[in-house]
Amino acid sequence: MLGMDDDVLIGVPRSTASRVIGVPERRLRDWNTAGLVYPSHEARVGRSLIWTYSLEDLVQGRVVRELEDRGIHVRVIRRIVESVRMLQQVLDLDVIRSEARARLARPAESYGRIERRTGVHGSRPVFAGTRIPVDTVRAYIEREIPDDEIFEAFPVLAVEDLEIARQHLAAAG
């Protein structure tokens, strides 16, 4: 399976790019002329010009197609694309994404704790640092749903959370 670092290894011809983006090849040529979507690599083979699109080019093409589908004028789309290109040159967006993911992560000290918060699920008990009601997870446990399926349904939960939910279930029963 390819990771984000391997995205730069992806290179597809115009025919594949048009299929992935969902537009005819002619549309890709028009976008290139209009300065909207460029192939990452061009090579001349004999009399043919071969265009190769990276994953980033494909994503940009999908964005342009979505904007066109919403009826946004090509001049506005061009300004958006130019702004994104400039932003990518000025800022390391991978670092920003990574920092955002880290800040969204649930603090480990909240694992295995239950709290009630005003305005969250009618002040019913939820797992600390989440909006997941304890009763919901207890219902999974009562139905004998395997832990891995519970974690799949609620990826922010930790083993300690399931333990405290089982304790509450035993105390209630």
ABEGO torsion letter per residue (X at the ends): XBBAAAAAABBBBAAAAAAAAGBBAAAAAAAAAAGABBBABBBBBEABBBBBBBAAAAAAAAAAAAAAAAGBBAAAAAAAAAAAAAAAAABBAAAAAAAAAAAABBBAAABGBBBBBBGBGGGBBBBBGBABBAAAAAAAAAAGBBAAAAAAABAABBAAAAAAAAAAAAAAX
